[in-house]
Amino acid sequence: HNTYGARSAIREVAKVFGLIEAEISRVTSKIGFGWHLKKGWRELAGHPKMRGIKLGKPWDEILCAAVQLEDHLNHLSVHCGGLVIVPDEVRRYCPVEISASGVQVLQWEKDSVEEAGLVKIDILGNRSLAVIRDALDLVESNYGRQIDYTSWNPINDPKTVEVFYRGETFGVFYFESPATRQVLKKVSSGFSFEEYLKLDHFHLNVVITSIIRPASNQSIRTWVSRLHGQHWDILHPLLRPVLEETLGIMVFQEQLSQAAIHLAGFDPAEADTLRKVVSKKHKEKKLRDFYARFVQGARERKVSMEVIEDAWQMMMGFDGYSFCKPHSASYTLVAYKSAYLRAHYPAEFMASVISNGGGYYSTFGYLSEARRMGLAILPPDINQSEIKYTGRNREIRVGLMQLKALSREGRESIIHERSKNGPFTNFENFLLRVGHHLHLQDVRILIKAGCFDSIASDLTRPSLMWQALQFFGGEHQEEKTPTLFSAPASQLPIKQPPYPKSLMLKHELETLGLSLSHHPLERYEGILRNVDYVRAYDLNAHVGKTITTIGWLVTGKTVHTRNG
């Protein structure tokens, strides 16, 4: 069951008080997901995040009531990919109801389903499979090469392995975060590439997918040091079969269960239950019982209390987040296929990453990485762009999907007409062929994004805008039928000068959400010229010093503390 959190409780009470959505969101948008009203709702008005927001009446009453609502049941949640399998009709085994969306759901939550002995499966989507699918389609379309996903195994391909060796995994599934790329570089720093190729690098990367988790920095440092030759001993001889493959560090979920079996004599069912309990919330009472059982079993095997405590703390490191080894291995295999495409077909791969919504970074971040890879980024073009991004050889073409405000009907009508009757020859030809499917706003967006530059001849973007206004019958009308376009050419406005660079950059940001033709910081050239800053390339020379650096934010992560 979903319960009311701080944000949802405030929102529901504020609605009852008659506040409009904008007023409510102004406050709730400042409240972190980890906040608890009961701990300090009276101090909320003075919190730094509330700077500039006055919480007068009726907010004092709203917050007081929201405190009472917090943590109470809200509604039955629906797992997006949870399936329960039973021999026949599900109603014979557990209570069922119809959700608000019309889906049949169980009234039990997942733990109760397991305790009842029913088979529960979580089917999760993986966007990177779509990335690989689209990239393979582009490879076949561009070069006629078919790669069968099921039989394709790039694990021993040198160029693929080099992607991991260099930590150049931007866009590679599950290996693209800064933390993961940093660990890859730390691992490879102890080996030449020839030595790395001879290692079981697939196993190393399987370990990396699991060892990077919250509060695991010390474990990572220890594992890397041991990998590079630092002497180490197993915590206890009974744990050698469990921990030897990961150099004495507990990495996979199975190792927690196996440690309980080998060190404390748990039976497999007990050990698996302990594994499940460790990963759950509100487990303190159950863990106390398991701890007592663990100590008793280990002491019977002559294990010292010091080793017992160290082993228990290692097991508790799986609190809330961990992978089993098959899960990590399957993720790593997908990553190797991603890395193969990045190494051999970089344009097709990066285009597919962006088309499928990216991953850890923004579109601008992926385009910046593509440029670092030596790829050319081509602007959206009325004759060359598809709906999705496309890549070929060393070029990526921006897709019409990047024009967020362009209507879906507009995108589809352009592609349909072009595929049916060939490329557009000029702006007038475009308007006559698809203008009746578009709104003036659609055409404005296409002009501002530079989509007609290749067919505009000597017409500037302002001149195209004038023609569009004539075609649609006036600047403020959204008619779809031509009214003035039949006027003689002599009646058209005189040629307009091109937009200045600053306005073109503004239009790109407005229509595409990013800058293609110029770096966005060029707008601040005059200001930045007087700033004494350190280049990213030189950061290593300034460790421990306070510096100023300049950049454009491509992704961010807000971390909430225990106190919100």
C-alpha positions in Angstrom: 0.0 0.0 0.0 1.2 3.5 -0.8 1.2 5.9 2.2 1.1 9.7 2.2 4.6 11.2 2.2 5.3 14.8 3.1 4.7 16.1 -0.4 1.5 14.2 -1.1 0.0 14.9 2.3 0.6 18.7 1.9 -0.8 18.5 -1.7 -4.0 16.7 -0.6 -4.7 19.1 2.4 -3.9 22.2 0.3 -6.5 21.1 -2.3 -9.1 20.9 0.5 -8.2 24.5 1.4 -8.9 25.5 -2.1 -5.4 26.4 -3.2 -4.7 26.2 -6.9 -2.1 23.8 -8.4 0.5 26.6 -9.0 0.4 27.7 -5.3 0.7 24.1 -4.1 3.6 23.2 -6.5 5.5 26.3 -5.5 5.9 24.7 -2.0 5.9 21.0 -2.7 8.6 21.3 -5.4 11.0 22.5 -2.7 10.4 19.5 -0.4 12.7 16.5 -0.8 11.4 12.9 -1.0 13.1 12.1 2.2 11.5 14.8 4.3 9.3 13.9 7.3 6.9 16.6 8.5 6.6 15.1 11.9 10.3 15.8 12.5 10.2 19.5 11.9 7.2 21.0 10.1 7.3 24.1 12.3 10.8 24.8 11.0 9.9 24.4 7.3 9.3 28.1 6.7 12.9 28.8 7.7 14.5 26.1 5.7 17.1 27.3 3.1 15.1 25.7 0.2 12.1 27.9 1.2 14.0 31.1 0.7 11.7 33.6 -1.0 8.5 31.7 -0.2 6.2 33.1 2.4 4.2 30.5 4.3 1.5 32.6 6.0 -2.1 31.7 6.3 -3.5 29.2 5.5 -0.2 27.3 5.3 0.2 27.0 9.0 -3.2 25.1 9.2 -2.3 23.1 6.0 1.0 21.9 7.5 -0.6 21.1 10.8 -3.2 18.9 9.1 -0.7 17.4 6.7 1.4 16.1 9.7 -1.7 14.1 10.8 -2.1 12.6 7.3 1.5 11.7 6.8 2.3 7.9 6.8 -1.4 7.0 6.6 -2.6 4.7 3.8 -3.2 6.4 0.5 -4.0 3.8 -2.1 -3.1 0.4 -3.5 0.0 0.8 -5.7 0.4 -1.2 -8.9 3.8 -2.8 -9.7 4.6 -1.9 -13.3 6.0 -5.3 -14.1 5.0 -7.6 -11.3 3.3 -10.9 -12.3 1.9 -13.7 -10.1 1.5 -17.1 -11.6 -1.1 -19.6 -10.2 -2.4 -23.0 -11.5 -5.8 -21.7 -12.4 -8.1 -18.7 -11.5 -6.2 -16.2 -9.3 -9.2 -15.4 -7.2 -9.0 -18.9 -5.7 -5.6 -18.1 -4.1 -5.7 -14.5 -3.0 -8.0 -11.4 -2.9 -8.2 -9.4 -6.1 -9.5 -6.0 -7.1 -9.6 -3.8 -10.1 -7.3 -0.8 -10.0 -8.2 2.7 -11.1 -6.6 2.0 -14.5 -8.7 -1.1 -15.0 -5.9 -3.6 -14.3 -6.5 -6.6 -12.1 -4.3 -6.4 -9.0 -3.8 -8.4 -5.8 -4.7 -6.9 -2.5 -1.6 -8.4 -1.0 1.8 -6.8 -1.3 4.8 -8.7 -2.6 6.0 -10.1 0.7 2.6 -11.6 1.5 2.5 -13.1 -2.0 5.9 -14.8 -1.3 4.8 -16.0 2.2 1.7 -17.5 0.6 4.0 -19.6 -1.6 2.9 -18.1 -4.9 5.3 -17.6 -7.8 6.1 -13.9 -8.2 8.1 -12.5 -11.2 9.2 -9.0 -11.8 9.5 -8.2 -15.5 11.5 -5.0 -16.0 12.1 -3.0 -19.1 15.6 -2.3 -20.2 16.0 0.8 -22.5 19.5 -0.3 -23.5 18.0 -3.3 -25.4 16.1 -0.8 -27.5 19.4 1.1 -28.0 21.1 -2.0 -29.3 18.1 -3.0 -31.5 18.0 0.5 -33.1 21.8 0.6 -33.6 21.8 -2.9 -35.2 19.0 -1.7 -37.5 21.0 1.3 -38.6 24.1 -0.9 -39.2 22.1 -3.2 -41.4 20.5 -0.2 -43.2 23.8 1.6 -43.7 26.2 -1.2 -44.5 24.0 -4.3 -45.2 25.6 -6.2 -42.2 23.2 -8.3 -40.1 24.2 -9.0 -36.5 22.1 -11.6 -34.7 21.7 -10.4 -31.2 21.2 -13.9 -29.7 24.3 -15.5 -31.1 26.5 -12.4 -31.0 29.3 -12.6 -28.4 31.7 -9.6 -28.4 33.4 -10.5 -25.0 36.8 -11.2 -26.6 36.8 -8.5 -29.2 39.9 -6.3 -28.5 38.3 -3.0 -29.5 35.3 -3.7 -27.2 37.6 -4.6 -24.3 39.6 -1.4 -24.9 36.4 0.6 -24.2 36.3 -0.8 -20.7 40.1 -0.6 -20.3 40.1 3.1 -21.0 36.9 3.8 -19.1 35.4 5.3 -22.2 31.9 3.9 -21.4 29.8 7.0 -21.9 26.5 5.7 -23.3 27.4 2.0 -22.4 24.6 0.4 -20.4 25.3 0.4 -16.6 28.9 1.5 -17.0 28.5 5.2 -17.9 28.2 6.9 -14.5 31.2 8.9 -13.3 31.7 6.5 -10.4 31.8 3.4 -12.6 34.1 5.0 -15.2 36.4 6.1 -12.4 36.6 2.5 -11.1 37.3 1.1 -14.6 40.2 3.5 -14.9 41.5 2.6 -11.4 41.3 -1.1 -12.3 43.1 -0.8 -15.6 45.8 1.5 -14.2 47.6 -1.5 -12.8 47.9 -3.3 -16.2 49.1 -2.7 -19.7 46.3 -3.3 -22.3 48.0 -6.6 -23.3 48.0 -7.7 -19.7 44.3 -6.6 -19.3 43.3 -8.6 -22.4 44.7 -11.8 -20.8 42.7 -11.2 -17.5 39.2 -12.4 -17.0 38.0 -8.9 -17.7 34.4 -10.0 -18.0 34.5 -11.3 -14.4 36.1 -8.0 -13.3 33.3 -6.0 -14.9 30.7 -8.3 -13.3 32.2 -7.5 -10.0 32.2 -3.8 -10.8 28.5 -3.8 -11.5 27.8 -5.1 -8.0 30.5 -3.5 -5.9 29.4 0.0 -6.8 26.6 0.7 -4.4 25.8 3.2 -1.6 28.5 3.5 1.1 30.9 1.0 -0.7 33.9 3.3 -1.3 36.2 1.5 1.2 35.3 -1.9 -0.3 36.1 -0.6 -3.8 39.4 0.8 -2.8 40.3 -2.5 -1.0 39.3 -4.6 -3.9 41.2 -2.6 -6.4 44.4 -2.6 -4.2 44.2 -6.4 -3.9 43.6 -6.7 -7.6 46.9 -4.8 -8.1 48.8 -7.1 -5.9 48.3 -6.0 -2.3 48.6 -8.9 0.2 45.3 -10.0 1.7 43.9 -12.8 3.8 40.5 -14.4 4.0 38.6 -13.2 7.1 38.2 -16.9 8.1 39.2 -20.2 6.4 35.5 -21.2 6.4 34.8 -18.2 4.1 37.5 -19.1 1.5 35.0 -20.9 -0.9 32.7 -18.0 -0.6 34.9 -14.9 -0.9 38.0 -16.1 -2.8 36.7 -15.1 -6.3 36.1 -11.5 -5.1 39.4 -11.2 -3.2 37.9 -11.4 0.2 35.2 -8.7 -0.4 31.5 -9.6 -0.2 30.1 -8.4 -3.5 27.1 -10.6 -4.6 23.9 -11.4 -2.8 24.7 -15.1 -2.9 27.8 -14.5 -0.9 25.7 -13.2 2.0 23.7 -16.4 2.0 26.7 -18.7 1.5 28.6 -16.9 4.4 25.7 -17.7 6.7 25.8 -21.3 5.6 29.6 -21.8 5.8 30.4 -19.7 8.9 27.3 -20.2 11.0 25.6 -23.4 9.8 22.4 -21.9 8.4 20.4 -24.2 6.2 19.8 -22.8 2.6 16.2 -21.7 3.4 17.3 -19.8 6.5 20.2 -18.2 4.6 18.0 -17.1 1.8 15.5 -15.6 4.2 18.3 -13.6 5.9 19.3 -12.3 2.5 15.8 -11.0 1.8 15.5 -9.5 5.3 18.8 -7.5 5.0 17.5 -5.8 1.8 14.2 -4.7 3.3 13.1 -1.7 5.4 11.8 -2.1 9.0 13.9 -5.2 9.6 15.5 -4.4 13.0 13.5 -6.9 15.0 14.0 -9.8 12.6 17.7 -9.0 12.3 18.2 -9.3 16.0 16.9 -12.9 15.9 19.1 -13.7 12.9 22.1 -12.1 14.6 21.6 -14.3 17.7 21.3 -17.4 15.5 24.4 -16.3 13.5 26.5 -15.8 16.6 25.4 -19.1 18.1 26.2 -21.1 14.9 29.5 -19.4 14.4 30.6 -19.9 18.0 29.8 -23.6 17.7 32.3 -23.7 14.8 35.0 -22.1 17.0 34.8 -18.7 15.3 36.0 -15.7 17.4 33.6 -12.9 18.2 35.9 -10.4 16.3 35.5 -12.4 13.1 31.8 -12.9 13.7 31.3 -9.1 14.1 33.4 -8.4 11.0 31.5 -10.9 8.9 28.2 -9.6 10.1 29.1 -6.0 9.3 30.2 -7.1 5.8 26.8 -8.8 5.4 25.0 -5.7 6.5 26.7 -3.8 3.8 24.0 -5.2 1.5 21.4 -3.0 3.2 18.8 -1.9 0.7 20.7 -2.5 -2.6 22.6 -5.4 -4.1 22.8 -7.7 -7.1 22.9 -11.5 -7.4 25.8 -12.7 -9.7 23.6 -13.8 -12.6 21.9 -10.4 -12.6 25.3 -8.7 -12.7 26.6 -11.1 -15.4 23.5 -10.5 -17.6 23.9 -6.7 -17.3 27.6 -7.0 -18.1 26.9 -9.0 -21.3 24.5 -6.2 -22.4 27.2 -3.7 -21.6 29.7 -5.6 -23.8 27.3 -5.5 -26.7 26.8 -1.8 -26.1 30.6 -1.3 -26.0 31.1 -3.2 -29.2 28.7 -0.9 -31.0 30.3 2.2 -29.5 33.8 0.9 -30.7 32.8 -0.2 -34.2 29.8 1.8 -35.1 30.0 5.0 -32.9 27.6 7.2 -35.0 24.9 4.6 -35.1 25.3 3.8 -31.4 25.3 7.3 -30.1 22.3 8.2 -32.3 20.4 5.2 -30.9 21.3 6.2 -27.3 19.9 9.7 -27.8 16.8 8.4 -29.7 15.9 6.2 -26.8 16.1 8.9 -24.1 19.7 8.4 -23.1 20.5 7.1 -19.7 22.6 8.9 -17.0 23.1 12.2 -19.0 21.2 14.8 -21.0 21.0 14.9 -24.8 23.6 17.7 -24.7 25.9 15.5 -22.7 25.7 12.7 -25.3 26.2 15.1 -28.2 29.3 16.5 -26.4 30.7 13.0 -26.0 30.0 12.3 -29.7 32.1 15.3 -30.6 34.9 14.1 -28.3 34.7 10.8 -30.2 35.3 12.7 -33.5 31.8 12.6 -34.8 30.2 15.5 -36.6 26.8 16.6 -35.4 24.5 17.7 -38.2 21.6 20.0 -37.6 18.0 19.0 -38.2 17.2 19.1 -41.9 13.8 19.0 -43.6 15.1 16.5 -46.2 17.7 14.5 -44.2 16.2 14.2 -40.7 14.1 11.2 -39.7 11.9 11.4 -36.6 14.7 9.7 -34.5 18.4 10.6 -34.5 20.3 8.7 -37.2 24.0 7.9 -37.6 26.2 6.9 -40.5 30.0 6.7 -40.9 31.3 9.6 -38.7 28.1 11.7 -38.7 25.0 12.0 -36.5 21.9 13.8 -37.8 19.6 15.4 -35.3 16.1 13.9 -35.6 12.8 15.9 -35.7 12.0 14.4 -32.2 14.4 17.0 -30.8 12.0 19.7 -31.7 9.9 19.2 -28.6 7.2 21.7 -29.5 6.7 20.4 -33.0 3.4 18.6 -33.2 3.3 14.9 -33.7 1.0 15.3 -36.7 3.6 17.8 -38.1 6.5 15.4 -37.7 4.7 12.4 -39.2 3.2 14.4 -42.2 6.7 15.6 -43.1 8.2 12.1 -43.1 5.2 10.6 -44.9 5.1 13.2 -47.7 8.9 13.0 -48.2 8.9 9.2 -48.4 5.9 9.2 -50.8 6.9 12.0 -53.2 10.5 12.7 -52.6 12.6 15.6 -51.1 11.3 19.1 -50.8 12.8 21.4 -53.5 12.4 24.7 -51.7 10.3 26.4 -49.0 7.4 27.1 -51.3 7.3 23.5 -52.4 7.3 22.4 -48.7 4.4 24.7 -47.8 2.3 23.6 -50.8 2.9 19.9 -50.1 2.4 19.7 -46.3 1.3 23.2 -45.2 -2.3 22.0 -44.9 -1.2 19.5 -42.2 0.8 22.0 -40.2 0.1 25.0 -37.9 2.0 28.3 -38.3 3.7 27.4 -35.0 5.1 24.2 -36.4 6.6 26.1 -39.4 8.0 28.7 -37.1 9.8 26.0 -35.0 11.2 24.4 -38.1 12.5 27.8 -39.4 14.1 28.7 -36.0 15.8 25.4 -35.8 17.3 25.8 -39.2 15.5 22.9 -40.8 15.1 24.8 -44.2 18.6 26.2 -44.4 19.6 23.6 -47.1 16.7 24.4 -49.4 16.3 28.1 -48.7 18.6 29.2 -51.4 19.5 32.9 -50.7 16.5 33.4 -48.4 17.4 34.1 -44.8 15.4 32.7 -41.8 13.6 36.1 -41.3 12.6 36.0 -45.0 11.3 32.4 -44.6 9.3 33.6 -41.6 7.7 36.3 -43.7 6.7 33.8 -46.3 5.2 31.5 -43.7 3.2 34.4 -42.3 1.8 35.2 -45.7 0.9 31.5 -46.3 -1.0 31.2 -43.1 -2.8 34.5 -43.5 -1.3 36.7 -40.8 1.1 36.6 -37.8 -1.5 35.7 -35.2 -3.6 33.2 -37.1 -3.3 29.5 -36.9 -5.2 28.7 -40.1 -4.2 25.6 -42.1 -5.3 26.8 -45.6 -3.3 29.2 -47.8 -4.7 32.7 -48.2 -2.0 35.0 -49.4 0.6 32.7 -50.9 -0.7 33.2 -54.4 0.3 36.9 -54.3 2.9 37.9 -56.9 6.5 37.6 -55.8 6.9 41.4 -56.2 4.5 41.8 -53.2 6.8 39.7 -50.9 8.8 41.7 -48.4 12.3 42.7 -49.3 15.1 40.3 -48.4 15.6 40.3 -44.6 19.1 40.3 -43.1 20.1 37.0 -41.3 19.6 36.7 -37.6 22.6 37.7 -35.5 24.5 34.8 -33.9 23.1 35.6 -30.4 19.5 35.3 -31.7 20.3 32.1 -33.6 21.7 30.6 -30.4 18.6 31.7 -28.5 16.4 30.1 -31.2 18.3 26.8 -31.0 18.0 26.7 -27.2 14.3 27.6 -27.6 13.4 24.9 -30.2 15.9 22.2 -29.6 16.6 22.6 -25.9 20.3 22.7 -26.6 22.9 24.5 -28.7 24.3 22.9 -31.9 26.1 25.6 -33.8 27.8 27.3 -30.9 28.9 26.4 -27.4 26.3 27.9 -25.0 29.1 29.6 -23.0 29.9 31.7 -26.1 27.1 33.9 -25.0 29.1 34.9 -21.9 32.5 35.3 -23.7 32.9 38.9 -22.6 32.3 38.0 -18.9 34.4 34.8 -18.9 37.4 36.6 -20.4 38.1 38.2 -17.1 37.7 35.0 -15.0 40.8 33.3 -13.7 39.8 29.6 -14.1 41.4 26.2 -14.4 40.8 23.9 -17.4 39.3 20.5 -16.7 42.4 19.0 -18.3 44.6 20.5 -15.6 42.6 19.6 -12.5 45.0 16.9 -11.5 47.6 19.6 -10.8 45.4 21.4 -8.3 44.4 18.6 -5.9 43.7 20.0 -2.4 43.4 23.6 -3.7 40.4 25.8 -4.1 39.9 26.6 -7.7 37.4 28.2 -10.2 36.3 26.2 -13.2 33.8 26.9 -15.9 31.3 24.5 -17.4 27.8 24.0 -18.7 25.7 21.6 -16.6 24.7 18.5 -18.6 23.4 16.4 -15.7 22.8 16.7 -12.0 21.9 14.6 -9.0 20.3 15.9 -5.9 21.3 13.9 -2.8 19.0 14.2 0.2 20.5 13.8 3.7 18.7 11.9 6.5 17.2 15.3 7.6 15.9 16.1 4.1 
